[in-house]
Structure formats: structure tokens, C-alpha cells
């Protein structure tokens, strides 16, 4: 079983020395090329759309150009951990990152490996997005799903009551399911970008990438796919206090997020 764990990055970083980990430069078409990294501007690609799709330009490149039995996605600041204890370390070593053998072992009994759910204790997934970003993104997505793939509409409605979600666009799954997921998600995001446009500042123009995060569970739950959760290693810390403060401020004042916490 051939596993390729892509590590999305826009700059040169230290990548864990694990044979199945491959750094992929996202937005390569808009930047200087990083030597020895995979690039998202080769073959069929949407590299120039990186300001909107974020790490998903790397996912699209893999969808169209990568060959592997199993495909995964991590980020240069976020990785799957081998264990809960590994995820708690400030200075993880190679053995703390999800290994190829551990991933293969997990995938023998489930369809997908996902990050541990993020929980929103005071509001739903839908409300959290609407309060901190723009509800118009959600309303447009809701209509697009109704038009393009109505079988997923019921699960989209669950975002309005569910208070947890698998975030960050991180996963490990078979190539078959990976292609199935990409075939589903990218037409939705393309239509969303056409409907909502690009007249946003640098932070808020990444809304297609953010919407895709909350659509992952819509796809998984509608298809009744089994999954296992793995904790994450956050390089550089999680800034939980700052995120909690900004969340409460946005809920009380209506002020939108203006920057990332990672």
C-alpha cells in the first residue's frame, strides 16, 4: 500500500523525516519555486487560485496529478500525531508524527483518518462561522448544494445544530475516496467563488478554503463513511487564549475575525 502524506506549505520549512511525507508548495504559480518540493503548478492545476483556496490548490493538484493508493494532507504547522501524548509535546521528534505503519494499521478498519473534532461549546458550527466570518458564504453554499447535489442538503442543515466539526482540511484516505471527495467538493467551491466573487481583503478572500473545512463532515456523514480521529501536533503553539477572546468578542460585538490564530 503506497501512502503519500502531503504537507502543504507556502515556504521552506522543516518537514518530518518520514518516508511517506512530501512537502508540496501551494500557490507556486504566484511565488518563487522552492527547490525539491512538489509544486501545485504542474500538470492540471489551479495554483493561481491559491489566495482563495489556500491549501486546497495542493489538494486539487494531487487530485489531478498524484498517483498513490492512499493520500493524506497535513500542514507545515499542523500534523497528525501518533498518540495523544505525542500531541502534547512542545518539541516533537520524528516518532511523534503519524507514521506510515500506524496510518496503514488504522486504515485497515476505517475509511478515513481525521483530526480530533473541534468543539464549539457556545454555538453551532454554522453560527460560529456566521459570527466570526460572513454568513453570506454559508447562504450561498446552501443554495449551491441544493442545486448541484441535493442529497447533501439535509446534512448541511445539521451544521446549524451540530457543535463540533473536523477542521483544517486534514485527512488520510484511499485514492478512490479521495477522488470521490474532490469530484464533489471542487464544483461546489468553484460555483461559490463565482457567486461570492473576489472583492475581499487578503484574510477574508480565503472563504472557499474555510467553507471546505466544514463541508468535509457533510460529505462523510451523508455517505456514512467510517473514520478514526487522531490528535494533532501544532507547530508554534495553538494560541487558545487569544482565539477564545476573539470568539467572545465577535459574539458580543459582531466584529469579524481579521487574522488567523495559527
C-alpha positions as CSV (number, residue, x, y, z in Angstrom):
1,X,0.0,0.0,0.0
2,X,1.6,3.3,-1.2
3,X,0.8,6.2,1.1
4,X,1.7,9.8,0.3
5,X,1.2,12.3,3.0
6,X,1.3,15.8,1.5
7,X,2.5,18.7,3.7
8,X,1.0,21.9,2.3
9,X,3.3,24.9,2.7
10,X,4.0,28.2,1.0
11,X,7.6,28.5,2.3
12,X,10.6,26.3,3.0
13,X,10.1,24.6,6.4
14,X,11.5,21.6,8.3
15,X,9.4,18.5,7.3
16,X,9.5,15.4,9.5
17,X,12.0,12.9,8.1
18,X,9.4,10.2,7.4
19,X,9.4,8.4,4.0
20,X,5.7,9.0,3.2
21,X,5.8,12.7,3.9
22,X,6.1,15.0,0.8
23,X,6.1,18.8,1.1
24,X,4.0,20.5,-1.6
25,X,4.4,24.2,-2.3
26,X,0.9,25.7,-2.7
27,X,0.5,28.9,-4.7
28,X,3.7,28.1,-6.6
29,X,2.5,30.0,-9.7
30,X,2.4,33.2,-7.7
31,X,5.8,32.8,-5.9
32,X,9.4,31.7,-6.4
33,X,9.7,27.9,-6.6
34,X,11.1,26.1,-3.6
35,X,13.7,23.6,-4.7
36,X,13.0,19.9,-4.2
37,X,9.4,20.4,-3.2
38,X,6.4,19.1,-5.1
39,X,4.6,22.0,-6.8
40,X,1.0,22.7,-7.3
41,X,1.5,24.5,-10.7
42,X,2.4,21.4,-12.7
43,X,0.0,19.4,-14.8
44,X,-3.6,20.3,-14.5
45,X,-3.8,22.8,-11.6
46,X,-5.5,25.8,-10.0
47,X,-2.3,27.2,-8.4
48,X,-3.1,30.8,-9.3
49,X,-6.3,30.5,-7.2
50,X,-4.3,29.9,-4.0
51,X,-5.4,33.3,-2.5
52,X,-8.9,31.9,-2.4
53,X,-8.5,28.1,-2.0
54,X,-5.4,28.1,0.4
55,X,-4.1,24.6,0.8
56,X,-6.8,23.2,-1.5
57,X,-4.7,24.2,-4.6
58,X,-2.3,21.4,-3.4
59,X,-5.3,19.1,-2.9
60,X,-6.5,19.8,-6.4
61,X,-3.0,19.2,-7.8
62,X,-2.9,15.8,-6.1
63,X,-6.4,15.0,-7.3
64,X,-5.3,15.6,-10.9
65,X,-1.7,14.5,-10.9
66,X,-0.7,12.4,-7.9
67,X,-0.6,8.6,-8.0
68,X,-0.8,6.7,-4.7
69,X,-3.0,4.0,-3.1
70,X,-3.7,6.4,-0.1
71,X,-3.5,10.1,0.1
72,X,-3.2,12.4,3.1
73,X,-2.9,16.1,3.8
74,X,-1.1,17.9,6.7
75,X,0.1,21.4,7.0
76,X,3.5,22.8,7.8
77,X,2.2,24.0,11.2
78,X,-0.3,21.1,11.8
79,X,0.4,17.3,11.6
80,X,-1.3,14.2,12.7
81,X,0.3,12.8,15.9
82,X,1.0,9.2,16.6
83,X,-0.7,9.4,20.0
84,X,-2.3,11.9,22.4
85,X,0.9,12.0,24.4
86,X,2.8,13.0,21.2
87,X,0.4,15.8,20.5
88,X,1.2,17.4,23.9
89,X,4.9,17.7,23.4
90,X,6.4,21.2,22.8
91,X,9.3,19.7,20.9
92,X,8.0,16.6,19.0
93,X,10.5,14.3,17.4
94,X,10.1,12.1,14.3
95,X,8.5,9.3,16.3
96,X,5.7,11.6,17.5
97,X,4.3,12.2,14.0
98,X,1.8,9.8,12.5
99,X,3.9,7.1,11.0
100,X,3.2,5.2,7.8
101,X,2.8,1.9,9.6
102,X,0.3,3.5,12.1
103,X,-1.7,5.1,9.3
104,X,-1.9,1.8,7.4
105,X,-2.9,0.0,10.5
106,X,-5.8,2.4,11.2
107,X,-6.9,2.3,7.6
108,X,-7.4,-1.5,7.7
109,X,-10.6,-0.9,9.8
110,X,-11.9,2.5,8.8
111,X,-12.3,4.6,5.6
112,X,-10.7,7.8,6.7
113,X,-8.3,9.3,9.3
114,X,-9.4,12.7,10.6
115,X,-8.2,15.2,13.2
116,X,-9.9,15.2,16.6
117,X,-13.1,17.3,16.3
118,X,-13.0,20.9,17.3
119,X,-15.9,21.6,19.7
120,X,-17.9,24.8,19.8
121,X,-19.4,24.9,23.2
122,X,-21.5,28.1,23.0
123,X,-22.8,27.9,19.4
124,X,-23.2,25.7,16.4
125,X,-20.7,25.2,13.6
126,X,-22.9,27.3,11.4
127,X,-23.3,30.1,13.9
128,X,-19.6,30.2,14.7
129,X,-18.8,30.8,11.0
130,X,-21.6,33.4,10.7
131,X,-20.4,35.3,13.8
132,X,-16.7,35.3,13.0
133,X,-16.7,35.5,9.2
134,X,-19.6,36.1,6.8
135,X,-22.9,34.2,6.8
136,X,-23.4,35.1,3.2
137,X,-20.8,32.4,2.4
138,X,-22.9,29.8,4.1
139,X,-26.2,31.0,2.5
140,X,-24.6,30.8,-1.0
141,X,-23.2,27.4,-0.2
142,X,-26.5,26.2,1.0
143,X,-28.2,27.2,-2.3
144,X,-25.4,25.7,-4.4
145,X,-25.7,22.3,-2.7
146,X,-29.4,22.3,-3.2
147,X,-28.8,22.9,-6.9
148,X,-25.8,20.7,-7.5
149,X,-26.1,17.8,-5.1
150,X,-29.4,18.0,-3.1
151,X,-28.8,14.6,-1.4
152,X,-26.3,16.5,0.8
153,X,-28.7,19.3,1.8
154,X,-30.0,17.5,4.9
155,X,-26.6,17.0,6.3
156,X,-25.7,20.7,5.6
157,X,-28.6,21.7,7.7
158,X,-27.1,19.8,10.6
159,X,-24.3,22.4,10.7
160,X,-26.9,24.7,12.2
161,X,-27.3,22.4,15.3
162,X,-24.0,20.5,15.5
163,X,-21.4,21.9,17.8
164,X,-18.3,20.0,16.6
165,X,-16.5,19.5,13.3
166,X,-13.4,18.0,11.8
167,X,-11.4,21.1,10.7
168,X,-8.3,22.1,8.8
169,X,-8.9,20.0,5.7
170,X,-6.7,17.3,7.1
171,X,-7.3,13.6,6.2
172,X,-5.9,10.3,5.1
173,X,-8.0,8.2,2.8
174,X,-7.8,5.8,-0.1
175,X,-7.2,7.3,-3.5
176,X,-10.7,6.1,-4.6
177,X,-12.4,8.1,-1.8
178,X,-10.0,11.0,-2.3
179,X,-11.0,11.3,-5.9
180,X,-14.7,10.9,-5.0
181,X,-14.4,13.7,-2.4
182,X,-12.5,16.1,-4.8
183,X,-15.1,15.4,-7.5
184,X,-17.8,16.5,-5.1
185,X,-16.1,19.5,-3.3
186,X,-14.4,21.4,-6.1
187,X,-17.5,22.1,-8.3
188,X,-19.2,23.5,-5.2
189,X,-16.3,25.7,-4.3
190,X,-15.9,26.9,-8.0
191,X,-19.5,27.9,-8.1
192,X,-19.2,29.6,-4.7
193,X,-16.3,31.7,-5.9
194,X,-18.2,32.7,-8.9
195,X,-21.2,33.7,-6.8
196,X,-19.4,35.5,-4.0
197,X,-16.6,37.0,-6.0
198,X,-13.1,38.1,-5.0
199,X,-13.7,41.6,-3.7
200,X,-12.4,40.9,-0.2
201,X,-9.3,41.7,1.8
202,X,-6.4,39.1,1.9
203,X,-7.8,37.4,5.0
204,X,-11.4,37.1,4.0
205,X,-10.8,36.2,0.4
206,X,-9.9,32.7,1.6
207,X,-13.5,31.8,2.2
208,X,-13.7,28.9,-0.3
209,X,-10.9,27.2,1.7
210,X,-12.7,27.8,5.0
211,X,-16.1,26.7,3.7
212,X,-14.5,23.4,2.5
213,X,-13.4,22.7,6.1
214,X,-17.0,22.5,7.4
215,X,-18.2,20.6,4.3
216,X,-15.9,17.7,5.0
217,X,-18.3,16.3,7.6
218,X,-21.2,16.9,5.2
219,X,-19.6,14.6,2.7
220,X,-18.5,12.0,5.2
221,X,-21.8,11.8,7.1
222,X,-24.0,11.7,4.0
223,X,-22.0,8.7,2.7
224,X,-21.8,7.0,6.1
225,X,-18.1,6.6,5.9
226,X,-16.3,5.3,9.0
227,X,-13.4,7.3,10.4
228,X,-11.0,7.4,13.3
229,X,-9.7,10.6,14.9
230,X,-6.1,11.3,15.6
231,X,-4.8,14.2,17.7
232,X,-2.8,16.9,16.1
233,X,0.7,18.4,16.6
234,X,0.6,22.2,16.4
235,X,4.0,23.7,15.5
236,X,4.4,27.0,17.2
237,X,1.5,26.6,19.7
238,X,-2.2,26.9,19.5
239,X,-2.9,30.4,20.9
240,X,-6.0,29.2,22.6
241,X,-6.4,32.2,24.9
242,X,-6.3,34.6,22.0
243,X,-8.7,32.5,20.0
244,X,-11.2,32.3,22.9
245,X,-11.0,36.1,23.4
246,X,-11.6,36.9,19.8
247,X,-14.5,34.4,19.6
248,X,-16.3,36.0,22.6
249,X,-15.6,39.5,21.2
250,X,-17.1,38.5,17.8
251,X,-20.2,37.0,19.5
252,X,-20.8,40.1,21.7
253,X,-19.9,42.9,19.3
254,X,-20.4,41.3,15.9
255,X,-16.8,42.1,15.0
256,X,-15.4,39.7,12.4
257,X,-12.1,37.9,12.6
258,X,-9.3,39.7,10.8
259,X,-6.4,37.3,11.2
260,X,-5.6,33.7,11.8
261,X,-4.6,32.2,15.2
262,X,-2.1,29.7,13.8
